Amino acid sequence: QVKENLLSCKMLLHCKRDELRKLWIEGIEHKHVLNLLDEIENIKQVPQKLEQCMASKRYLNATDMLVSAVDSLEGPLLQVEGLSDLRLELHSKKMNLHLVLIDELHRHLYIKSTNRVGQRGKDRARLGSLVKDASPVPLMDVTNLSTPRKFLETSQFSTPGSSSMRDSSLLELKEDTDLDPEENSAVFMGILIKGLAKLKKIPETVKAIQDRLEQELKQIVKRSTTQVADNGYQRGENISQENQPR
């Protein structure tokens, strides 16, 4: 009788196990659907967040957000027909984002770096005029400027006891939301390159830099010539006014 009771219990447990397995599978399905709905809600907010990131020049956050959203829309959410317009919009933004990053890279590579040199020259010329020194303006010292090449060299051969600038490599670059993203040009350019790498647009970036190299260098020469001419004219005016009697 005990054996019969054990067998009947075993049969009942088997029946219960099938029901439990069915409920367990349904629970997994509902959980997956809820995750998909949460993902859809997050993706619907991507255009607005993307616009805010682009306005504040947080390009790395914008790139991460856009790449992950497009991957989701073309992966798990591919069959969701209601997201077709959003899918096209974000795909178009992803295709054009690298153009914005390349323009920003060129602006810091050629314009911001030379502006610093020009500003340093103006400051020295202003100091020279204050002490009434008619000697020529000394040559600009550009050895201490943080150029992209120096940034890459110091990050490539960084040592544990080196400065914070040497410790930061391209892979470890992160955006600080509290600081001005353009405050440090070298770090900002590293962030732009990291964003372009995530967009898989490095070959296009290299080609754009090669194509625009001559034009940008000519613009540097043109701006520098204008600055030097203006500074020389201003110094000449000051000297002529000082030497003339009242």
Secondary structure as the mmCIF struct_conf table of DSSP 4:
data_model
#
loop_
_struct_conf.conf_type_id
_struct_conf.id
_struct_conf.beg_label_comp_id
_struct_conf.beg_label_asym_id
_struct_conf.beg_label_seq_id
_struct_conf.end_label_comp_id
_struct_conf.end_label_asym_id
_struct_conf.end_label_seq_id
HELX_RH_AL_P HELX_RH_AL_P1 VAL A 2 LYS A 44
TURN_TY1_P TURN_TY1_P1 GLN A 45 GLN A 45
HELX_RH_AL_P HELX_RH_AL_P2 VAL A 46 ALA A 55
TURN_TY1_P TURN_TY1_P2 SER A 56 LYS A 57
HELX_RH_AL_P HELX_RH_AL_P3 TYR A 59 LEU A 73
TURN_TY1_P TURN_TY1_P3 GLU A 74 GLN A 79
HELX_RH_3T_P HELX_RH_3T_P1 GLU A 81 LEU A 83
HELX_RH_AL_P HELX_RH_AL_P4 SER A 84 HIS A 106
HELX_RH_PI_P HELX_RH_PI_P1 ARG A 107 LYS A 112
HELX_RH_AL_P HELX_RH_AL_P5 SER A 113 LEU A 130
TURN_TY1_P TURN_TY1_P4 VAL A 131 LYS A 132
BEND BEND1 SER A 135 SER A 135
HELX_LH_PP_P HELX_LH_PP_P1 PRO A 136 MET A 140
TURN_TY1_P TURN_TY1_P5 THR A 143 ASN A 144
BEND BEND2 LEU A 145 LEU A 145
HELX_RH_AL_P HELX_RH_AL_P6 PRO A 148 GLN A 156
TURN_TY1_P TURN_TY1_P6 PHE A 157 PHE A 157
TURN_TY1_P TURN_TY1_P7 PRO A 160 GLY A 161
BEND BEND3 SER A 162 SER A 162
HELX_RH_AL_P HELX_RH_AL_P7 SER A 164 ASP A 167
HELX_RH_3T_P HELX_RH_3T_P2 LEU A 170 GLU A 172
TURN_TY1_P TURN_TY1_P8 THR A 177 ASP A 178
BEND BEND4 LEU A 179 LEU A 179
TURN_TY1_P TURN_TY1_P9 PRO A 181 GLU A 182
BEND BEND5 GLU A 183 ASN A 184
HELX_RH_AL_P HELX_RH_AL_P8 SER A 185 LYS A 198
TURN_TY1_P TURN_TY1_P10 LEU A 199 LYS A 200
HELX_RH_AL_P HELX_RH_AL_P9 ILE A 202 ASN A 243
BEND BEND6 GLN A 244 GLN A 244
#
